[in-house]
Amino acid sequence: MALLNPLTKVKNELKKAKVIPDVIPESFEPSTIFAVSYTQAGIIEIGKEVDMKDAQEEPDLTLLFINGFGDAMKSGGSYTVAFVDPDARPLEGKTNRLFRHWLVTGLESEHAGEKAELPLLKMKKSTTAYKGPAPRPGTGIHRYVFLLFQEPSSGIDVPKDAPENGEETDQRRSFEVLKFAERYGLKLVGANFFLCRNPEDNSLDPLTSVISALKHEKIIPDVVPEDFNPTMLFSISWPNGTEAMLGGELTVEETAEEPSIDFAPMNMPVEQADSAGEEVSYTLAMLDADAPYRKEPIYRSFRHWVVTGLKSPADTASKTSNLTALKTRAATTPYRPPGPRPNSGVHRYIFLLFQEPPNLAIPESAPEHGATLEERRSWDPIKFAKKYGLKLVAANFFLVRSSEES
């Protein structure tokens, strides 16, 4: 039986979590395996979740030689390790979200010989001192990525006035790690990562987490009223597999096609009926709260999509998978994908799910049938809901920035 190549597993996990391409180029081929070990958490299994409190101390790093794979046996030379969070807030006006948690150069190991494990030894003070994971409440799961670079034979010397020596919060944000590597002649040879969330998020029930995320991005109160209490959960997914994840950042390309709506089974009763015995149906609205600019949203809200008459599938007994909503009518406002202007900041694209009254009908003359740019601007979803007797029961959102933004 052929031995599993652990380098292949590393790349597969990086792709699965979108560390490739969010942090690492598609062309990356790992050649070195290394372990990350914390006193409290122990050895980190790539891609697994770690408690925030267990990763606050500087970890140990070890080169590995597994089943004949990995360059640890070759040894020699020195390494740089960067530890980054690609899911943090960028500096104002920047698109790069990498937060620099740790940067250490000049790591060395003893000559390999026949050893399968080679601890990396710190020969210098860290360029950027280690700062443990600290995702904000309501921001979901963050990916914490270790990048292992092989240094040139002469090693590297980062000047004291280099920005990488900055340790204040803003000095760590929007770290251009690949440009740093290029500047110092570093070669990316390995990667590892774990997942982490704020412990407050663990204690929240799913519906409370929705409120927390909406407040964190100021969707409450910018669009959704302060007194909103969700009673349902739903997800949005595009044909390419991309999902809206309560604030995750997506691209224009990923959201180009009309998505599907999935009701979470925990919120769907076995019999889809309201108190009057009528079948329950829903209206979904998608809008941009930051048109045309995040700082000057004079067109809030821009109406991207309105579809009425959504219904749950007849078979709602399953509690193990989401229920894709049935579209019983043509869209009132046809889907228009995100298209933020260059340098207009990060836009919040919001989905609002409303429960409909019986026999909802939107007249053909209603402004919601307008599909031109001008007709979609400055739309108020809450006034729309009041006009037609809709009840807001759920919300979701994602973030997009212009692909041209630098």
N, C-alpha and C positions, 0 to 999 in steps of 0.2 A: 504493500500500500504506500502511495506517495505521501511524503510528509507535507503537512500544511505549511505554506510559507507565511510566517508571522508578519512579514513586511506587507503582504497582500491584505492581511487582516487590518493592519494599521491604515492603509489607504482606503479600504472599504468603510471603516468607521469614520474616517475624516470626511468622506463623501456623504455618508448617511446623515451626518450632523451638519452638512454644508460648511464645514470648516474649509473644505475644498468646494467652491472657489471663494468663499467669503474672506478667508485669510490667506490661504495658500493657493498658488496657481494650479490650474488643471494639469500642467506638465510635470508636477512634482512626483518624483519616484523616491520613496524613502530607502535609504541604504543602511541606516543605523537604527537599532532598537534601544530604547532607554526606558528605565522605570523611574517613576516619581513616588516617593514614599514620605508620608507625614507621620509624626510621632503618634498622633491621635487616630488618624484614619488608616494608617498602614499603607501598603502598596496600592496605588490607584489603578483600577482596571479601566482601560481606555473607554471613554464614552459613558461611564457610569456616574450616577449622582452621588455627591459628597455633601455631608452636612457642613454648613458654613463655619461653624465653630471649630471643626476638625481640620481646617486648612488655613489657620491664622499664623502658624509658625513657618519659617522658611523650611522647605522640604529638602530631602536628600535625593540626589540623582545618581543613577547607576547605568552604565552601558551594559547591554546584554548580548549574549551569543546563544541563540536558540535554534536547535535542530540544524546547525550548520549555516544559519542565516544571520546577517548582521555583520558590521565591520568592526565590532569590538576587538576581535582577535588581532586586527591589524594595529590597533592602538597607535600611540605616538601622536604628536601634535597637541593642539589645544582647541577648546570649544567655547562658544558663547551660547547662553540660553536666554531667551526672552519669554516672559510669561505675560499673556495679554488676554483681555476680555473684549471680544468683538461685538458685544451686545450692550455696550455702555453708551451714554450720551456723548456725541461729538462736541468739539468746541463750536461756539457760535460761528456760522458761516462756513464750517467744514463739513465734508461728507464722511470722512474716515472716522469710524466709531471705536477704533482700537484704544483701549485704556492700558497703559503700560504698568503692570503690577510689579514687575521685577526684571532687571537686566543685569546679568553677570557675565564678565568676560574672563578669559585666561583659565578656564577650567581644564584640569589635566587629570590623567589617570596613569597609574603605574603601568609598566610594560605588561602586555596581556599574558604572554606565555600560553598556558593551557586553561586559564581561568574563564569561566562562563559569565562571571559578573565582575565588573570593574567600576568601583565607586569613582565618581568625578569629584575631584578635590578643588576647593576654592583656593586659588593662589593670590587673589586680589580682593580688595573690598568691592562689594557690588556697585556697579555704576548707578543703578537705580535700586534703592533699598526695597526689600520685599514688603509688599502690602497685600494682606490676605483678601480673599473675595468679600465683597460687601454689596451685593445687588440690592437696589432699593425695593421696598415693599411694593407689590403690585406690578412689577416689571417682568414677572415670569422667570423661566429658567434661563440662566446665562451659561454660555460655553467659555470655559477657562482653558486656554491653549498654551502649551509649552512648545517652543520652537528651538530645535537644536541645530546650531550652525558650526561647521568646521572652519576654524580660522586659518589664514595663510600661515606658511611655515614660520614667518617672523613674528606671528602673533599680532595683536592689535593694541593700539593705545588710544583710548577715547579722551580727548582734551577735557580739562576741568570745566571749560566754558561751554561745552557741547550741551545741547538741549536735553540729552539723555541723562544728564546729571540732575535735572530738575525733579524735585520730589513733591512739590505741591500738587494738589488735585488737578488744576488746570494745566500744569506742566506735563502731566502724565497722559492727558487726553489727546486723541487724534494722532497717535504714534504711527509714523510711517515705517513700519518694521522692515519691509522689503527694500525700501530706499536706504535705510540704515545699513542693511546687509550689503547692498551694492556699493555703498560709499566706502566700506571697510574691507571689501573683498571677501565677504563671508559666503559660504556655500551651505544651503539648507540641506541637511542630511537626515533629520528625524523630526517627528512630531508626536505629541501625546496631548490628551485633554480630558477634562471631566466636566460635569454639569453641577450647577449649584443654584439655589434659589434662597431668597430671604426667608428665615424661619417663620415670619409672620404669615407668609403665603401658605405655609403648610397647615396653619391652624384655621385658615379661612375655608368656609364651605364654598363650592363653586360659584354660587350666585353672589356671595359677598366679594369674591375675587373679581367678578365683573365690575362691581361698583368701585372697588379699589383701583382697577386699571383705568376706568373711565375718568376717575378723579385725578389720577396721576398725570394723564395727558390733557386734563382740563376740558375734556369732552363734556363732563359735568363741571361747570354750568354753561359752557360755550354753546352747546347744542341741546343737550339733554337736561331736563329740569332737575333741581336739587332733590326733589321728593321721589325720584324714580326708584322703584323697587322691582327688579327683574323677577319673573316667575318661570322663565324658560331659559334653556341654553340651546344654541344652535351654532353650527360651524359653516364656513364658506370654503369651497374648494374649487380650484380651476382644473381644466382638463389635463394639465401637465403635472398634477399632483400637489401643486402649491396650495397651502391653506392659510386663511386669516387666523392669527393666533393672539388676539387681544393685544395688539400693539407691536407685533413683530414687523420688521421692515422688509418689504418686498420690492420688486423692480417693476418698471413699466412693462417689460417683456413678459414677466411671469403672470401678469394680470390682464393680458390683452384680450382674452376670450371671455365670453359670458360664463360665469361660474354656476355651480349648483349649490343648493341650500340643504343642509342636513340637520334635522331635529335630533337633539340628544334624547335617547330613549327614556332616561330617568325623568324627563319632564312630560312625556306624552302618555296620556291615559289610554287604557286598552280600548275604550269606546270614545271616539272623537265626537263628543256632543257637549253643547253648553246647557245651561239650566232650562232652556226652552225646548231642548230636544233636537236642535238643529245641528248639522255637521259644522264643526269649527273650521274656519278658513282664515288665512293670514295675508297681510300685505307686507312686502319688503321694500324698503327704500335704501338706496346707497347714495351718499353725498360726500362732497369735499368741503370740510369746514374751513379751509385755508386758501380759497381762491380769491384773487389770483396769487397773493403772497401771504406767507404765514404771518408776517408782521403787519400786513395791511389787507385783511380778508374782506374787502368791500363787496365781494360777490357771495359771501356766506349766506346760505349754503348753495353750492353748485350741485344740481340734481343729476346724478349719473345714471340712476336706474330706479324705476318704480314698477313693481309687478304685483298684481292683486290675485286673489283666488287661489293662493297656495294651500295645498292640503296635504295631510300626512297620508302615507300609503294605507290601504285598507287593513293590511296585516300588521298590526302594531304590537303583537304579543312579544316579539323579540326584545330582550333587554340587553343584548350583547353587542349590538351594532347600531350605528346611526341610521335614521330613516330619511331617505332623500325625498324632499318635498316634491309633490306633483304640481306642475304648472298647468292650471286648467284654463288659463286665458293668455292671450298675447300680452306682452309687456305694455303698460300704459306709457311709460317712458322707456324707449329702447336702451339697452346697456351701452354705455360709453366708457371705455377703459380709462384709467388714470393717465393724465398727460400734463403734469405740472410744468410750468414755465421754467426756463433755465434760471438758476440762482434765486429761486423763490422759496427756498427753505424746505423743510420736511413737512409734507402734507398729511393730515389725518383723514383717512377715508373710512367712513362710518356706515355700518349697516344697522338699520333700525327695523325691528320686527313688530308689527302691530296685529292684534287680534281684531278681526272684522266683525261688524254687526251683521245680522242676517240680510241677505239680498243687497249687498253693497254694489253700487254702480257709480262709476266715474263718468260723467257726461263727456261726449266727444269734444265739447267746447271748453272743457276744463283746461287750465294752463298746464297741468301735468302731462297732457298729450303733446305739448310742444317739445320738439327734439333739436332745435337749432341751439347754438351756443347761447345766444341772447335769451332764448326762452327758458333755458335751464338755470340761469343765474338768479341769485338772491331769492332762493326758495326757502320757505319756513316749514319744516316737516311737522312741527308741533301744531301749527295753525291748520295745516292740511288734515292732521289726525282729528282735531276738534271738529272741523267742518263735516267730516264724514263718519264721526262716531267711532273712530279707531282707538284701541287701547294699546299703549306701548307695553310690551311684555318682555322684550329681550333686545340686546345690543351686542355688537361685535365691531372690531375695527382693525385696520392695519395702517402702516406708514409707507409712504413712497416719496422719494426725492427725484428731481430731474436727473436723467441719465447724463445730461451735459454738464451738470453742476460739478464744480471742482472744489 
